[in-house]
Structure formats: C-alpha cells, structure tokens
Amino acid sequence: MKKTFTVIASIMLLFVGTTVFAQQDPQFTMNMFNRLYANAGYAGSNNGICASALHRQQWVGFDGRPITTVVNVDATVKALHGGLGLSILSDKLGAQYSGGVKLSYAFRWALGPGTLGIGVEGGVLFNTLDGSQLDPIQENDPNIVNAKSSGVAPDLGFGLYYHTDKLYAGISANHLIAPTIKFEEGSTLSEYTVARHYYAMAGYTWDINPTWGLNPSVFLKTDAASTQFDINLRALWKNMVWAGVSYRIDDAVGIMAGVQIKGFKVGYSYDVTTNGLNSYSTGSHEIMLGYCHKLSSPIANQQYRNVRFL
C-alpha cells in the first residue's frame, strides 16, 4: 500500500548508513503545555507540584504513523532555591521506537518584575529498530536490519526561562553533546547521532476585561537543518475555558480547546496538514491532561500599628 510504503521508506532513509543525523524531537501542537521538556529552566516556575501528559496521534490514516507521549513532572523546592523536573518521552514511528528520560534542575533568581530560571538537565536517550516489521523492496538488503537492534546514550541540556504573572520567554539547547546511540554488536547499523536542538518560546496573557483574555504565544524548534515555527492564539473565558488556533509554518493548521478548574487541566487539538501529506492523512489528534498543586498561597496583607500613628 502506498501509505505503508511511504512510512517505511522514510524509516529506511533515516537509518541507512553507519552514522545518521536527523531531527528527532517530536512536535506538539499544544506546546505551551510542554515547556518543561523543551526548556530545563522551566522547572519549579509554578510555585507548586505540577504534572502533565500529552499524547499525539500524528497523520491519522498512515500505517506506522508517529505516536508520541510525553509526561512532565516538576516541583518548586525552596531549599534548593529553585525547582526540580522529570520528563519521560515515548515516540513510536513504524518499526522505530525511541524515547528518553531526563532530570532537570533550575535555579530561580528574582529579576525585575519576574523570575529567571537557569536550568540544566541530564538523562538518557534510547532507540530501537525492529527490522522484522520492515518490508524492503529489495530482499536481503545489507543496509536494512532484519532483527531488533537497540542502543542508549547520555543526554544533556541547558535552558533559560523568564516569567512574570503575564508573560514568559525562554531559550534552550537540548542534546548539547549531540549524543551518539551505538547499536548492539552484530547490527547492520553501527550508530545513530541525535542532532543538537535549539528552542525559543514566548507568550503573553492579555486581560481584555474581567471575563475574557487572550493568550498569544510562539514556539520555535530547530536543529540547524530544519525548523518548526508555531504561532498560537488562545481565548480564555473566566480563566476556566479556552479555545484557540495554531499555525505551524509550511506544515499544519490546528484548532484546540480545553478547560482548567481548580488546578486540573484537560485539552484537545486537531491538526489539518497543509503540505503534500494531506492527500494521505486525515489529520493529527492530541490530548493533554494536567494538574498543579500550589505549595503556598500569596502572603496576605497585614496591618501594623506604630506609636507615631495610632
């Protein structure tokens, strides 16, 4: 089938040869809820214990389509003058399965009207290719692995994240050491190098009136070979219900909606592909779940008496 062949061909191109460079970090339409994974400086920025999960089914209609899940947990730790974070990623694309686990720490520094997070992260990446799921045009091709082969590698990242009550902005670099995943001995593949990724993000909350607000944001990801740039706009009603649109340049247009009540968040997005894949895909679906428990309430205003002013 043409759909199956297209995905398999992509995987074959990705893995042919002894050393491969490619952009591996997956994309999310609701990237504003995935800031920890992209930027270690985000850890602990919510003055609480927060957890979120995003699940994406991309290019529905393709056999072997990308299926991605990411889970983020972070907490403010006052004893460390910052926050700690944990991110777990699972990404399935045809016969390829990749992912990683990383821990992050951000030192939080009061700067002007907001706070600057200076973050570092470390973890491991893994990649597995199950050759038994491939159906190459040429049988016994020496460049195509015919069994399951896996490898792991260390990973490092760095990020700066600044935020106030109304805005946020951040820059970061992931896979700083361009880690090389070396596959098991006996594999027809020798190693797989993960490209260094650079991120930039920014967003602002504009209160139109006590009931309505607008939240524009942008998200940039690049590995210097290819670039993803998202422009998002969400409308918020009473800070509980939101809906919006997203445009990923030269790739997709998305709609999204969600609710957030008493620390709980749930969201959904749907992408319509705008490139050549739209003839074969019915779009991409994404769901988000989250919860945030504030560790402390704002300090209440207190009144004091002075003998000079009774």
The 8 nearest C-alpha neighbors of each residue, nearest first, counted from 0:
[[1, 3, 2, 4, 5, 62, 61, 6],
 [0, 2, 4, 3, 5, 6, 279, 61],
 [3, 1, 5, 4, 61, 0, 62, 6],
 [4, 2, 62, 0, 6, 5, 1, 7],
 [3, 5, 1, 7, 2, 6, 8, 0],
 [6, 4, 8, 2, 3, 7, 1, 9],
 [5, 7, 9, 8, 3, 4, 10, 63],
 [8, 6, 4, 10, 9, 5, 11, 3],
 [7, 9, 11, 5, 6, 10, 4, 12],
 [10, 8, 6, 12, 7, 11, 13, 5],
 [9, 11, 13, 7, 8, 12, 14, 6],
 [12, 10, 8, 13, 14, 9, 15, 7],
 [13, 11, 9, 10, 15, 14, 8, 7],
 [12, 14, 10, 11, 15, 9, 19, 21],
 [13, 15, 11, 12, 16, 10, 19, 188],
 [16, 14, 12, 142, 11, 13, 17, 143],
 [17, 15, 18, 14, 142, 19, 188, 189],
 [16, 18, 189, 188, 190, 19, 15, 191],
 [19, 17, 190, 191, 16, 192, 189, 20],
 [18, 20, 191, 192, 14, 21, 17, 16],
 [21, 19, 192, 194, 193, 18, 191, 22],
 [22, 20, 194, 23, 193, 19, 13, 192],
 [23, 21, 194, 24, 222, 20, 193, 225],
 [22, 24, 21, 25, 193, 194, 20, 97],
 [23, 25, 22, 26, 196, 220, 90, 194],
 [26, 24, 23, 27, 67, 90, 22, 65],
 [27, 25, 24, 28, 30, 227, 67, 55],
 [28, 26, 30, 29, 25, 55, 285, 33],
 [27, 29, 30, 26, 268, 245, 253, 285],
 [30, 28, 31, 27, 32, 268, 33, 255],
 [29, 31, 33, 32, 27, 28, 34, 218],
 [30, 32, 29, 33, 34, 216, 218, 28],
 [33, 31, 30, 34, 29, 51, 287, 53],
 [34, 32, 30, 31, 35, 36, 37, 29],
 [33, 35, 37, 36, 32, 38, 31, 41],
 [36, 34, 38, 41, 37, 33, 39, 42],
 [35, 37, 34, 38, 33, 86, 71, 39],
 [38, 36, 34, 35, 198, 39, 33, 171],
 [37, 39, 158, 35, 40, 171, 36, 41],
 [38, 40, 118, 158, 41, 103, 119, 35],
 [41, 39, 118, 116, 158, 160, 117, 159],
 [40, 42, 39, 35, 44, 160, 38, 43],
 [43, 41, 82, 84, 83, 40, 73, 105],
 [42, 44, 82, 75, 74, 45, 73, 46],
 [43, 45, 41, 42, 46, 75, 82, 116],
 [46, 44, 47, 43, 75, 293, 49, 48],
 [47, 45, 75, 44, 293, 43, 294, 74],
 [46, 48, 293, 294, 292, 45, 75, 74],
 [47, 49, 74, 292, 291, 73, 293, 75],
 [50, 48, 291, 73, 72, 290, 47, 292],
 [51, 49, 72, 290, 289, 71, 291, 73],
 [50, 52, 289, 71, 288, 70, 290, 72],
 [51, 53, 70, 288, 69, 287, 71, 289],
 [54, 52, 287, 69, 68, 286, 288, 55],
 [53, 55, 68, 286, 285, 67, 287, 69],
 [56, 54, 285, 67, 284, 66, 57, 68],
 [57, 55, 66, 284, 283, 285, 65, 59],
 [56, 58, 283, 65, 59, 55, 64, 66],
 [59, 57, 280, 283, 282, 64, 60, 61],
 [60, 58, 280, 281, 282, 61, 57, 283],
 [59, 61, 280, 281, 58, 279, 62, 64],
 [62, 60, 64, 2, 59, 63, 58, 280],
 [61, 63, 3, 64, 2, 60, 6, 93],
 [62, 64, 93, 92, 61, 6, 65, 3],
 [63, 65, 61, 62, 92, 58, 57, 93],
 [66, 64, 92, 57, 91, 56, 67, 63],
 [67, 65, 56, 91, 55, 90, 57, 64],
 [66, 68, 90, 55, 89, 54, 91, 65],
 [69, 67, 54, 89, 53, 88, 55, 90],
 [68, 70, 88, 53, 87, 52, 89, 71],
 [71, 69, 52, 87, 86, 51, 88, 53],
 [72, 70, 86, 51, 50, 85, 52, 87],
 [73, 71, 50, 85, 84, 49, 86, 51],
 [74, 72, 84, 49, 83, 42, 43, 48],
 [75, 73, 48, 43, 82, 47, 83, 49],
 [74, 76, 43, 82, 46, 47, 81, 77],
 [77, 75, 82, 78, 79, 81, 74, 80],
 [76, 78, 80, 79, 81, 75, 82, 46],
 [79, 77, 76, 80, 81, 75, 82, 106],
 [78, 80, 77, 81, 76, 82, 106, 75],
 [81, 79, 77, 78, 106, 107, 76, 82],
 [82, 80, 106, 107, 79, 105, 76, 75],
 [81, 83, 43, 75, 76, 42, 105, 74],
 [84, 82, 104, 42, 73, 74, 103, 43],
 [83, 85, 73, 103, 42, 72, 102, 104],
 [84, 86, 102, 72, 71, 101, 73, 103],
 [87, 85, 71, 101, 70, 100, 36, 72],
 [86, 88, 100, 70, 69, 99, 71, 101],
 [87, 89, 69, 98, 99, 68, 100, 70],
 [88, 90, 98, 68, 67, 97, 69, 91],
 [89, 91, 67, 97, 98, 96, 66, 68],
 [92, 90, 96, 66, 65, 95, 67, 93],
 [93, 91, 65, 95, 64, 63, 94, 96],
 [92, 94, 63, 95, 64, 91, 6, 7],
 [93, 95, 129, 132, 128, 92, 133, 96],
 [94, 96, 128, 92, 93, 127, 91, 129],
 [97, 95, 91, 127, 126, 90, 92, 128],
 [98, 96, 126, 90, 125, 127, 89, 91],
 [99, 97, 89, 88, 125, 90, 124, 126],
 [98, 100, 124, 88, 123, 87, 125, 101],
 [99, 101, 87, 122, 123, 86, 88, 124],
 [100, 102, 122, 121, 86, 85, 123, 120],
 [103, 101, 85, 120, 121, 84, 122, 86],
 [104, 102, 120, 84, 39, 83, 119, 85],
 [103, 105, 83, 118, 119, 82, 84, 120],
 [106, 104, 118, 40, 117, 82, 81, 116],
 [105, 107, 81, 117, 116, 80, 118, 108],
 [108, 106, 116, 81, 115, 80, 105, 114],
 [107, 109, 115, 114, 110, 116, 106, 117],
 [110, 108, 114, 113, 115, 111, 107, 112],
 [109, 111, 114, 113, 108, 115, 112, 161],
 [110, 112, 113, 109, 114, 163, 115, 108],
 [111, 113, 110, 163, 114, 109, 162, 164],
 [114, 112, 163, 162, 110, 111, 109, 115],
 [113, 115, 109, 110, 108, 161, 162, 107],
 [116, 114, 161, 108, 107, 160, 110, 109],
 [115, 117, 107, 40, 160, 105, 106, 159],
 [118, 116, 159, 40, 105, 106, 158, 115],
 [117, 119, 40, 105, 39, 158, 104, 157],
 [118, 120, 157, 104, 39, 103, 156, 158],
 [121, 119, 103, 156, 102, 155, 39, 157],
 [120, 122, 155, 101, 154, 102, 156, 103],
 [121, 123, 101, 154, 100, 153, 102, 155],
 [122, 124, 153, 154, 99, 152, 100, 101],
 [125, 123, 99, 152, 151, 98, 153, 154],
 [126, 124, 151, 97, 98, 150, 99, 152],
 [125, 127, 97, 150, 149, 96, 151, 98],
 [128, 126, 149, 96, 148, 95, 97, 129],
 [129, 127, 95, 148, 147, 94, 130, 96],
 [128, 130, 147, 94, 131, 146, 132, 95],
 [131, 129, 145, 146, 144, 132, 133, 147],
 [130, 132, 129, 145, 133, 146, 147, 134],
 [133, 131, 130, 94, 129, 134, 93, 145],
 [134, 132, 130, 131, 135, 94, 7, 129],
 [133, 135, 136, 132, 7, 131, 4, 138],
 [136, 134, 137, 133, 138, 140, 143, 7],
 [135, 137, 138, 134, 140, 4, 8, 139],
 [138, 136, 135, 140, 139, 134, 143, 141],
 [137, 139, 140, 135, 136, 134, 141, 143],
 [140, 138, 141, 137, 143, 145, 135, 142],
 [139, 141, 138, 142, 143, 137, 135, 144],
 [142, 140, 143, 139, 187, 144, 138, 145],
 [141, 143, 140, 15, 187, 144, 16, 188],
 [144, 142, 141, 140, 145, 187, 15, 130],
 [143, 145, 130, 187, 146, 142, 186, 188],
 [146, 144, 130, 131, 143, 147, 129, 133],
 [145, 147, 130, 131, 144, 129, 148, 128],
 [148, 146, 129, 128, 130, 149, 127, 145],
 [147, 149, 128, 127, 183, 182, 146, 186],
 [150, 148, 127, 182, 126, 183, 128, 147],
 [149, 151, 182, 181, 180, 126, 125, 183],
 [152, 150, 125, 180, 124, 126, 123, 181],
 [151, 153, 180, 124, 123, 178, 179, 125],
 [154, 152, 123, 122, 124, 178, 155, 151],
 [153, 155, 122, 123, 121, 174, 178, 124],
 [156, 154, 121, 174, 175, 120, 173, 122],
 [155, 157, 173, 120, 175, 172, 174, 119],
 [158, 156, 119, 172, 118, 171, 39, 120],
 [157, 159, 171, 40, 118, 38, 39, 170],
 [158, 160, 117, 40, 169, 170, 116, 171],
 [159, 161, 169, 40, 116, 115, 41, 168],
 [162, 160, 115, 168, 167, 114, 169, 116],
 [161, 163, 167, 113, 166, 114, 168, 115],
 [162, 164, 113, 166, 165, 112, 167, 114],
 [163, 165, 166, 162, 113, 204, 167, 112],
 [164, 166, 204, 163, 203, 167, 205, 162],
 [167, 165, 203, 163, 202, 162, 164, 204],
 [166, 168, 162, 202, 201, 161, 163, 203],
 [169, 167, 201, 161, 200, 160, 162, 202],
 [168, 170, 160, 200, 159, 199, 161, 201],
 [171, 169, 199, 159, 198, 158, 200, 160],
 [170, 172, 158, 198, 38, 157, 197, 159],
 [171, 173, 197, 157, 196, 156, 198, 175],
 [174, 172, 156, 196, 175, 195, 197, 155],
 [175, 173, 195, 177, 155, 154, 176, 156],
 [176, 174, 173, 156, 177, 155, 195, 172],
 [175, 177, 178, 174, 155, 154, 195, 156],
 [178, 176, 195, 174, 194, 193, 175, 192],
 [179, 177, 176, 193, 192, 152, 154, 153],
 [178, 180, 192, 191, 181, 152, 193, 190],
 [181, 179, 191, 152, 151, 150, 190, 192],
 [182, 180, 190, 150, 189, 179, 191, 183],
 [181, 183, 150, 149, 189, 190, 148, 180],
 [182, 184, 186, 149, 148, 185, 150, 181],
 [183, 185, 186, 182, 189, 181, 187, 148],
 [184, 186, 183, 187, 188, 182, 189, 148],
 [187, 185, 188, 184, 183, 148, 144, 182],
 [186, 188, 144, 142, 189, 185, 143, 141],
 [189, 187, 186, 17, 190, 182, 16, 144],
 [188, 190, 17, 182, 181, 187, 186, 18],
 [189, 191, 181, 18, 180, 182, 17, 188],
 [190, 192, 180, 19, 18, 179, 181, 193],
 [193, 191, 179, 20, 19, 178, 180, 194],
 [194, 192, 177, 178, 20, 179, 191, 195],
 [193, 195, 177, 20, 21, 22, 222, 196],
 [194, 196, 174, 177, 175, 222, 173, 193],
 [197, 195, 222, 173, 172, 221, 194, 174],
 [196, 198, 172, 221, 220, 171, 222, 173],
 [199, 197, 220, 171, 219, 170, 172, 221],
 [200, 198, 170, 219, 169, 218, 171, 220],
 [201, 199, 218, 169, 168, 217, 219, 170],
 [202, 200, 168, 167, 217, 216, 169, 218],
 [201, 203, 216, 167, 166, 215, 217, 168],
 [202, 204, 166, 214, 165, 215, 205, 216],
 [205, 203, 214, 165, 213, 166, 206, 212],
 [204, 206, 213, 212, 207, 214, 203, 165],
 [207, 205, 212, 208, 211, 204, 213, 209],
 [206, 208, 212, 211, 205, 209, 213, 210],
 [207, 209, 210, 206, 211, 212, 205, 237],
 [210, 208, 211, 206, 207, 237, 212, 236],
 [211, 209, 237, 208, 236, 212, 207, 238],
 [212, 210, 236, 208, 207, 235, 209, 237],
 [211, 213, 206, 235, 207, 205, 234, 236],
 [214, 212, 234, 205, 204, 233, 235, 215],
 [213, 215, 204, 233, 203, 232, 234, 205],
 [216, 214, 232, 231, 202, 203, 233, 213],
 [217, 215, 202, 231, 201, 230, 232, 203],
 [216, 218, 230, 201, 229, 200, 231, 202],
 [217, 219, 200, 229, 228, 199, 230, 201],
 [218, 220, 228, 199, 198, 227, 200, 229],
 [221, 219, 198, 227, 226, 197, 228, 199],
 [222, 220, 226, 197, 223, 196, 225, 227],
 [221, 223, 196, 224, 195, 225, 194, 22],
 [224, 222, 221, 225, 226, 196, 197, 195],
 [223, 225, 222, 226, 221, 22, 21, 194],
 [226, 224, 221, 223, 222, 227, 22, 220],
 [227, 225, 221, 220, 228, 222, 224, 223],
 [226, 228, 220, 219, 221, 229, 247, 225],
 [229, 227, 219, 247, 218, 248, 226, 220],
 [230, 228, 247, 218, 217, 246, 231, 219],
 [229, 231, 217, 246, 245, 216, 247, 218],
 [232, 230, 245, 216, 215, 244, 217, 229],
 [231, 233, 215, 243, 244, 214, 216, 245],
 [232, 234, 243, 214, 242, 213, 215, 241],
 [233, 235, 213, 241, 242, 212, 243, 214],
 [236, 234, 241, 212, 238, 211, 240, 213],
 [235, 237, 211, 240, 238, 210, 239, 241],
 [238, 236, 210, 239, 211, 235, 240, 209],
 [237, 239, 236, 235, 240, 259, 241, 212],
 [240, 238, 259, 237, 258, 260, 236, 241],
 [241, 239, 258, 236, 235, 257, 238, 259],
 [242, 240, 235, 257, 234, 256, 236, 258],
 [243, 241, 256, 233, 234, 255, 257, 235],
 [242, 244, 233, 255, 232, 254, 234, 256],
 [243, 245, 254, 232, 253, 231, 255, 233],
 [244, 246, 231, 253, 230, 252, 254, 232],
 [245, 247, 252, 230, 229, 248, 251, 253],
 [248, 246, 229, 251, 250, 228, 252, 249],
 [247, 249, 250, 228, 246, 229, 251, 227],
 [250, 248, 247, 274, 251, 273, 246, 227],
 [249, 251, 273, 248, 247, 274, 272, 252],
 [252, 250, 272, 273, 247, 271, 270, 246],
 [253, 251, 246, 271, 270, 245, 247, 272],
 [254, 252, 270, 245, 269, 244, 271, 246],
 [253, 255, 244, 269, 268, 243, 245, 270],
 [256, 254, 268, 243, 267, 242, 244, 269],
 [257, 255, 242, 241, 267, 266, 243, 268],
 [256, 258, 266, 241, 265, 240, 267, 242],
 [257, 259, 240, 239, 265, 264, 241, 260],
 [258, 260, 264, 239, 263, 240, 265, 262],
 [259, 261, 263, 262, 239, 258, 264, 238],
 [262, 260, 263, 259, 264, 291, 290, 292],
 [261, 263, 291, 290, 260, 292, 264, 259],
 [262, 264, 290, 260, 259, 261, 289, 291],
 [265, 263, 259, 289, 288, 258, 290, 262],
 [266, 264, 288, 287, 257, 258, 289, 259],
 [265, 267, 257, 287, 256, 286, 258, 288],
 [266, 268, 286, 255, 256, 285, 257, 287],
 [269, 267, 255, 285, 254, 284, 286, 256],
 [268, 270, 284, 253, 254, 283, 255, 285],
 [271, 269, 253, 283, 282, 252, 251, 272],
 [270, 272, 282, 252, 251, 253, 273, 269],
 [271, 273, 251, 277, 274, 250, 282, 270],
 [274, 272, 251, 250, 277, 271, 249, 275],
 [273, 275, 250, 276, 272, 277, 249, 251],
 [276, 274, 277, 278, 273, 272, 279, 250],
 [275, 277, 278, 274, 279, 280, 272, 273],
 [276, 278, 272, 280, 279, 275, 274, 273],
 [277, 279, 276, 280, 275, 281, 274, 272],
 [280, 278, 277, 276, 60, 2, 281, 61],
 [281, 279, 60, 58, 277, 282, 59, 278],
 [280, 282, 59, 60, 58, 279, 277, 283],
 [283, 281, 271, 58, 270, 280, 59, 272],
 [282, 284, 57, 270, 58, 269, 56, 59],
 [285, 283, 269, 56, 55, 268, 57, 270],
 [284, 286, 55, 268, 54, 267, 56, 269],
 [287, 285, 267, 54, 266, 53, 268, 55],
 [286, 288, 53, 266, 265, 52, 267, 54],
 [289, 287, 265, 52, 51, 264, 53, 266],
 [288, 290, 51, 264, 50, 263, 52, 265],
 [289, 291, 263, 262, 50, 49, 264, 51],
 [290, 292, 49, 262, 48, 50, 293, 47],
 [293, 291, 48, 47, 49, 262, 294, 290],
 [292, 294, 47, 295, 46, 291, 48, 296],
 [295, 293, 47, 46, 292, 48, 296, 75],
 [294, 296, 293, 297, 46, 47, 298, 292],
 [295, 297, 298, 294, 293, 299, 46, 47],
 [298, 296, 299, 295, 300, 294, 293, 46],
 [299, 297, 296, 300, 295, 301, 294, 302],
 [298, 300, 297, 301, 296, 302, 295, 303],
 [299, 301, 298, 302, 297, 303, 296, 304],
 [300, 302, 299, 303, 298, 304, 297, 305],
 [303, 301, 304, 300, 299, 305, 309, 308],
 [304, 302, 305, 301, 308, 309, 300, 306],
 [305, 303, 309, 306, 302, 308, 307, 301],
 [304, 306, 308, 307, 309, 303, 302, 301],
 [305, 307, 308, 309, 304, 303, 302, 301],
 [306, 308, 305, 309, 304, 303, 302, 301],
 [309, 307, 305, 306, 304, 303, 302, 301],
 [308, 306, 307, 305, 304, 303, 302, 301]]
